[in-house]
């Protein structure tokens, strides 16, 4: 036997939640329609194409996947524009193939005179990758935020913030924890 008060409460709750539920369904339907317009390719198939396009002289805009570049780049929310490079500097974000078939979008933290680079994601608290300058596919020239707000990678304020973030490596773990709580 059902409790009449419980079933009445359930019905009222469903009626009150209907606009929220319909808005969620509508939002998910819009997201699904957007996904149908854009094809998601796995990185192992997409990124070799990106390398080829950049080598042919094109620029490429990609959605960021992963959390290794927090707080400067957020998973799916942000995009980057990649282009060919003439020279690289410590602090530049690059797309590099660190082992055959494995690409990362990380920041250069050290360079040697013979062309070897040390890379580390902004959201990483330890661990680095090493590659040769010939393994770099492209350099980030623009950061694209929601609402198409574009920040050039050469922006002085952004470069200053990146330098300060690198200096905060000993306490980065705690700062990233606070950041995750606030987003």
C-alpha positions as CSV (number, residue, x, y, z in Angstrom):
1,X,0.0,0.0,0.0
2,X,1.3,3.4,-0.9
3,X,1.4,6.3,1.4
4,X,-0.9,9.1,0.0
5,X,1.2,11.9,1.5
6,X,4.4,10.5,0.0
7,X,2.8,10.0,-3.5
8,X,1.3,13.6,-3.3
9,X,4.7,15.0,-2.4
10,X,6.3,13.1,-5.2
11,X,3.7,14.5,-7.7
12,X,4.2,18.1,-6.4
13,X,8.0,17.6,-6.6
14,X,7.8,16.4,-10.2
15,X,5.5,19.3,-11.2
16,X,7.8,21.9,-9.5
17,X,11.0,20.3,-11.1
18,X,9.5,20.0,-14.5
19,X,10.8,23.4,-15.8
20,X,14.3,22.5,-14.5
21,X,14.1,19.0,-16.0
22,X,12.9,20.4,-19.4
23,X,15.7,23.1,-19.4
24,X,18.3,20.4,-18.7
25,X,16.8,18.2,-21.5
26,X,16.8,21.2,-23.9
27,X,20.4,22.1,-22.9
28,X,21.6,18.5,-23.5
29,X,19.7,18.4,-26.8
30,X,21.6,21.6,-27.9
31,X,24.9,20.1,-26.8
32,X,24.1,16.9,-28.7
33,X,23.2,18.9,-31.8
34,X,26.5,20.8,-31.5
35,X,28.4,17.5,-31.2
36,X,26.8,16.3,-34.4
37,X,28.1,19.3,-36.2
38,X,31.6,18.8,-35.0
39,X,33.4,15.4,-35.2
40,X,35.5,14.3,-32.3
41,X,38.5,12.4,-33.5
42,X,40.8,10.5,-31.1
43,X,44.1,12.4,-30.5
44,X,46.1,9.6,-32.2
45,X,44.3,10.3,-35.5
46,X,43.7,14.1,-35.1
47,X,47.1,15.3,-34.0
48,X,49.2,13.9,-36.9
49,X,46.8,15.8,-39.2
50,X,47.3,18.9,-37.1
51,X,51.1,18.5,-37.5
52,X,50.7,18.1,-41.3
53,X,48.4,21.2,-41.6
54,X,50.9,23.3,-39.6
55,X,53.8,22.1,-41.8
56,X,51.7,23.1,-44.8
57,X,51.5,26.7,-43.5
58,X,48.0,26.6,-41.9
59,X,47.0,27.6,-38.4
60,X,44.9,25.1,-36.5
61,X,42.4,25.8,-33.6
62,X,41.8,22.9,-31.2
63,X,39.7,22.4,-28.1
64,X,41.8,21.6,-25.1
65,X,41.4,18.1,-23.7
66,X,42.7,17.3,-20.3
67,X,43.5,19.1,-17.1
68,X,47.3,19.3,-17.3
69,X,47.3,23.0,-18.3
70,X,45.2,24.3,-15.4
71,X,44.6,27.1,-14.5
72,X,45.5,28.7,-17.8
73,X,43.5,26.3,-20.0
74,X,40.4,24.3,-18.9
75,X,39.3,21.0,-20.4
76,X,36.8,21.4,-23.3
77,X,36.0,25.0,-22.2
78,X,39.1,26.6,-23.9
79,X,40.7,26.4,-27.3
80,X,44.1,27.2,-28.6
81,X,45.4,28.3,-32.0
82,X,48.5,26.6,-33.1
83,X,50.9,27.9,-35.7
84,X,54.4,27.2,-37.0
85,X,57.3,28.7,-35.1
86,X,60.6,30.4,-36.0
87,X,62.0,30.2,-32.5
88,X,61.0,28.9,-29.1
89,X,61.4,30.4,-25.6
90,X,61.0,29.2,-22.1
91,X,57.4,29.8,-21.2
92,X,55.9,29.0,-24.6
93,X,53.1,26.4,-24.8
94,X,53.8,23.9,-27.6
95,X,52.2,20.8,-29.1
96,X,54.9,18.2,-29.1
97,X,55.1,14.5,-30.0
98,X,57.1,13.2,-27.0
99,X,57.1,9.6,-28.2
100,X,55.8,8.3,-31.5
101,X,52.0,8.7,-31.5
102,X,51.8,10.5,-28.1
103,X,51.3,14.2,-28.2
104,X,51.1,16.8,-25.3
105,X,50.3,20.4,-25.1
106,X,52.6,21.6,-22.4
107,X,54.8,24.6,-21.6
108,X,58.6,24.7,-22.2
109,X,60.3,25.0,-18.8
110,X,63.9,24.4,-20.0
111,X,65.9,24.4,-23.2
112,X,69.4,23.2,-23.9
113,X,71.8,24.5,-26.6
114,X,71.6,21.3,-28.6
115,X,67.8,21.5,-29.2
116,X,66.4,19.4,-26.3
117,X,63.3,20.8,-24.5
118,X,61.9,20.0,-21.1
119,X,58.1,20.3,-21.0
120,X,55.7,20.5,-18.1
121,X,52.0,21.1,-17.9
122,X,50.8,24.2,-15.8
123,X,48.5,21.9,-13.9
124,X,51.2,19.3,-13.1
125,X,53.0,19.4,-9.7
126,X,55.7,17.0,-10.8
127,X,56.9,15.1,-13.8
128,X,58.3,16.5,-17.0
129,X,58.6,15.4,-20.6
130,X,61.6,15.7,-22.8
131,X,61.7,16.1,-26.6
132,X,63.8,17.5,-29.3
133,X,62.8,20.8,-31.0
134,X,62.1,18.7,-34.2
135,X,59.3,16.9,-32.3
136,X,57.4,20.2,-31.7
137,X,54.4,20.4,-34.0
138,X,53.4,23.9,-33.3
139,X,53.3,26.8,-30.8
140,X,50.3,28.3,-29.2
141,X,49.7,31.7,-30.6
142,X,46.2,32.4,-29.1
143,X,44.1,31.3,-26.2
144,X,40.4,31.3,-27.0
145,X,38.1,31.5,-24.0
146,X,34.3,31.1,-23.9
147,X,32.4,33.8,-25.9
148,X,35.3,33.9,-28.3
149,X,37.5,36.1,-26.1
150,X,40.9,35.8,-27.7
151,X,44.2,36.4,-25.8
152,X,47.4,36.4,-27.8
153,X,50.1,34.3,-26.4
154,X,52.4,37.3,-26.6
155,X,50.2,39.3,-24.2
156,X,52.5,40.9,-21.5
157,X,50.0,40.4,-18.7
158,X,49.6,36.7,-19.6
159,X,53.4,36.2,-19.9
160,X,53.9,37.7,-16.5
161,X,51.2,35.5,-14.9
162,X,52.9,32.4,-16.5
163,X,56.3,33.4,-15.0
164,X,54.7,33.8,-11.6
165,X,53.0,30.5,-11.8
166,X,56.3,28.8,-12.6
167,X,57.8,30.3,-9.5
168,X,54.9,28.9,-7.4
169,X,55.7,25.3,-8.2
170,X,56.5,24.4,-4.6
171,X,53.0,25.4,-3.5
172,X,51.2,24.6,-6.8
173,X,49.5,21.5,-5.3
174,X,47.6,23.7,-2.8
175,X,46.8,26.4,-5.3
176,X,45.4,23.9,-7.7
177,X,43.3,22.3,-4.9
178,X,41.8,25.7,-4.1
179,X,41.2,26.4,-7.9
180,X,39.4,23.1,-8.3
181,X,37.1,24.0,-5.4
182,X,36.2,27.3,-6.9
183,X,35.5,26.3,-10.5
